[in-house]
Amino acid sequence: MVSNLNAVVLKLGGSVITFKALPEKPNIDAVRRLSREIAEAGVERLVLVHGGGSFGHPMAQAYASRPRCERLAGLSATHVSMLRLNRIVVSSLLEAGVEAFPLHPSSLLRVRGGRVETLGLDLVQKLLDVGLTPVLYGDVVPDLDGDLRVVSGDVIASTLAVELEAERLIFCLDVDGIHVKEDGETRVLDRVRPEEFEAVLEAVWPPRSSDATGGMRGKLLEAFRASRSGVSVLFVNGLKPGLLLRALRGEEVPGTVIG
């Protein structure tokens, strides 16, 4: 395992950087503002992972239950769609002054049964060492048990945080943090402690998602996995200007802390 005690892994949610109700519609204003906040924060060892939003998810869902030949064509189309979004994100980061470098998970990752086995960690480490910011994304990757599989940006982000022994993992969402519904009332949690993990998973709101990669519950599972490995995890609203900047600087911000 590589030691990067000052590294930060940032997951930009697809719901923040795209308009999820509109096919392949990026939220350009949000992408540019977040890029400026990332640049201003000046984190020296930053790894960025972004979600698919209205790019990858609709295609992955549309082809999921089709015959194998059609499904494989759909997975290829999903990958191409994610390449388009990645280009938008990386271009915006470069314009803001972030030395971003795209890494394509389909070429780096291998999974077995949905869990990442090969990550391309040496390449990520090398890019960090020379002062670049690796930018990955949820993608279609080969499964060592056969076929292809969609691996979410949440899984990639948490795996990177654990394997790099990162200091922090930040999930940038379109909401104020983790919501739970209890006794008919919905509220945002300030913190989720280890002994509360199971109860929060049961109460998380919304409980289900049409998201191809698990929705909020999937994010929580990955957050808990990173937290158990000693990574500080924060959920913050990326649609509120300035919050990501403050979070990247290590300042206290509204949101949900895990651990």
C-alpha positions in Angstrom: 0.0 0.0 0.0 1.2 3.5 -0.9 1.5 6.1 1.7 -0.1 9.5 0.8 -1.1 10.8 4.2 -1.8 14.3 2.8 -3.7 13.1 -0.3 -7.3 14.1 -0.8 -9.7 12.1 -3.0 -12.7 14.2 -4.3 -15.8 12.6 -5.9 -17.8 15.0 -8.0 -21.3 13.7 -8.2 -23.0 13.4 -11.6 -26.0 15.2 -10.2 -23.8 18.2 -9.6 -21.9 18.4 -12.9 -24.9 17.4 -15.1 -28.6 17.9 -15.3 -29.7 14.4 -14.7 -33.1 14.8 -16.3 -31.7 15.9 -19.6 -29.6 13.4 -21.7 -26.0 14.3 -22.0 -26.5 17.8 -20.6 -23.6 19.1 -18.5 -24.1 21.8 -15.9 -21.4 24.0 -17.4 -21.7 26.8 -14.8 -21.3 24.3 -11.9 -18.4 22.6 -13.6 -16.6 25.8 -14.1 -17.2 27.2 -10.7 -16.1 23.9 -9.0 -13.0 23.9 -11.2 -12.2 27.4 -9.9 -12.8 26.4 -6.3 -10.5 23.3 -6.8 -7.8 25.6 -8.2 -8.1 28.1 -5.5 -7.9 25.5 -2.8 -4.5 24.5 -4.0 -4.5 20.9 -2.6 -1.1 19.5 -3.5 -2.0 15.8 -3.8 -5.5 15.7 -5.2 -7.2 12.8 -7.0 -10.5 13.6 -8.6 -13.2 11.1 -9.6 -16.5 12.2 -11.3 -19.8 10.5 -11.8 -21.9 10.0 -14.9 -25.1 11.9 -14.2 -27.0 12.3 -17.5 -24.2 10.9 -19.5 -23.4 7.3 -18.4 -26.4 6.3 -16.4 -29.2 6.5 -18.9 -27.4 4.2 -21.4 -26.3 1.8 -18.8 -29.9 1.4 -17.5 -31.4 1.2 -21.0 -29.3 -1.7 -22.1 -29.0 -3.6 -18.7 -31.7 -6.2 -19.4 -31.2 -6.6 -23.1 -29.7 -9.7 -24.9 -25.9 -10.0 -24.5 -25.0 -8.6 -28.0 -27.2 -5.5 -27.5 -26.0 -5.1 -23.9 -22.3 -5.1 -25.0 -23.0 -2.5 -27.6 -24.8 -0.4 -24.9 -21.8 -0.8 -22.6 -19.6 0.5 -25.4 -21.9 3.5 -25.9 -21.9 4.1 -22.2 -18.1 4.3 -22.2 -18.0 6.7 -25.1 -20.6 8.9 -23.4 -18.4 9.0 -20.3 -15.4 10.0 -22.4 -17.4 13.0 -23.6 -18.2 14.1 -20.0 -14.6 13.5 -18.8 -13.3 15.7 -21.6 -15.6 18.5 -20.4 -14.5 18.2 -16.8 -10.8 18.0 -17.6 -11.0 20.9 -20.0 -12.7 23.1 -17.4 -10.1 22.1 -14.8 -7.2 23.0 -17.1 -8.8 26.4 -17.9 -9.1 27.1 -14.2 -5.4 26.3 -13.7 -5.6 22.8 -12.3 -3.0 20.5 -13.9 -5.5 17.8 -14.6 -4.6 14.5 -16.3 -7.4 12.1 -17.5 -7.1 8.5 -16.6 -9.5 6.0 -18.2 -10.7 3.3 -15.8 -11.6 0.9 -18.6 -7.8 0.7 -19.4 -6.7 0.7 -15.7 -9.2 -1.2 -13.6 -10.0 -4.9 -13.4 -12.7 -6.2 -11.1 -13.9 -9.5 -9.8 -17.5 -9.9 -8.8 -17.9 -6.1 -8.7 -14.9 -5.4 -6.4 -11.8 -3.7 -7.7 -8.8 -6.0 -7.9 -6.4 -4.0 -10.1 -6.4 -0.2 -9.8 -3.4 1.2 -11.7 -2.2 2.6 -8.4 1.4 3.0 -9.6 0.3 5.4 -12.4 -1.9 7.4 -10.0 1.0 7.7 -7.6 3.4 8.8 -10.4 1.1 11.5 -11.6 0.7 12.8 -8.0 4.5 12.7 -7.6 5.1 15.0 -10.6 2.4 17.5 -9.5 -0.6 16.4 -11.7 -4.2 15.8 -10.7 -5.4 12.4 -11.9 -9.1 12.6 -13.1 -11.0 9.3 -13.2 -14.7 8.5 -13.6 -17.3 5.8 -13.3 -16.8 3.5 -16.3 -17.3 0.1 -18.0 -14.4 -2.2 -17.1 -13.5 -5.8 -17.7 -14.5 -8.3 -15.0 -12.0 -11.1 -14.4 -14.9 -13.5 -14.0 -15.9 -12.7 -17.6 -18.0 -10.0 -19.4 -17.9 -6.3 -18.7 -19.2 -4.4 -15.7 -20.1 -0.8 -14.8 -18.0 0.4 -11.8 -19.3 3.5 -10.2 -17.2 6.6 -9.4 -18.1 6.0 -5.8 -16.4 2.6 -5.8 -13.4 4.0 -7.6 -13.1 7.0 -5.2 -13.4 4.9 -2.0 -10.9 2.3 -3.3 -8.4 5.0 -4.2 -8.8 6.6 -0.8 -8.2 3.3 1.0 -5.3 2.2 -1.2 -3.6 5.6 -1.1 -4.1 5.9 2.6 -5.6 9.3 1.8 -6.2 11.8 4.5 -9.7 12.7 3.3 -12.4 11.6 0.9 -15.0 14.2 -0.1 -18.3 13.4 -1.8 -19.6 16.5 -3.6 -23.4 16.1 -3.9 -26.5 18.1 -5.0 -28.0 17.9 -1.4 -26.8 19.1 2.0 -25.6 15.8 3.2 -27.0 12.4 4.2 -30.8 12.4 4.7 -32.6 9.9 6.9 -36.4 9.5 7.3 -37.6 8.6 10.8 -41.2 8.7 12.1 -42.3 10.3 8.8 -39.8 13.2 9.1 -36.7 13.7 7.0 -33.5 15.4 8.4 -29.9 15.8 7.5 -27.3 14.2 9.7 -24.3 16.2 10.8 -22.3 13.0 11.6 -22.6 9.3 11.3 -20.5 7.3 13.8 -19.4 3.7 13.3 -21.9 2.3 15.7 -24.7 4.0 13.7 -23.7 2.7 10.2 -26.3 -0.1 10.0 -29.2 2.0 11.4 -28.4 4.8 9.0 -28.4 2.4 6.0 -31.9 1.3 7.0 -33.1 4.9 7.3 -31.3 6.7 4.4 -33.6 8.8 2.2 -34.3 8.3 -0.6 -34.1 4.5 0.1 -33.9 3.5 -3.5 -32.7 5.0 -6.7 -33.1 4.6 -10.4 -29.3 5.4 -10.5 -27.4 2.6 -12.3 -24.8 2.6 -9.6 -26.6 2.4 -6.3 -27.7 5.9 -5.4 -27.2 7.3 -1.9 -27.1 3.9 -0.3 -24.2 2.9 -2.6 -22.4 6.1 -1.7 -22.8 5.4 2.0 -21.5 1.9 1.7 -18.4 3.2 0.0 -18.0 6.0 2.6 -18.3 3.5 5.4 -15.6 1.3 3.8 -13.2 4.2 3.6 -14.0 5.4 7.1 -13.3 1.9 8.5 -9.8 2.2 7.0 -9.1 5.4 8.7 -10.0 7.9 6.0 -11.9 11.0 7.0 -15.1 11.2 4.9 -17.3 14.2 4.3 -20.5 14.7 2.2 -21.0 18.3 1.1 -23.3 20.2 -1.2 -21.4 21.1 -4.4 -24.2 23.3 -5.7 -23.7 25.9 -3.0 -20.8 28.2 -4.0 -17.8 28.2 -1.7 -18.5 25.0 0.2 -16.2 22.8 -1.8 -13.4 25.3 -1.5 -13.7 25.4 2.2 -14.0 21.7 2.5 -10.8 21.2 0.4 -9.0 23.6 2.7 -10.0 21.5 5.7 -12.4 24.1 7.1 -15.6 23.1 8.9 -18.6 23.2 6.5 -22.2 22.2 6.6 -22.6 18.5 5.6 -22.3 15.0 6.9 -19.1 13.7 8.5 -18.6 9.9 8.4 -16.8 8.3 11.3 
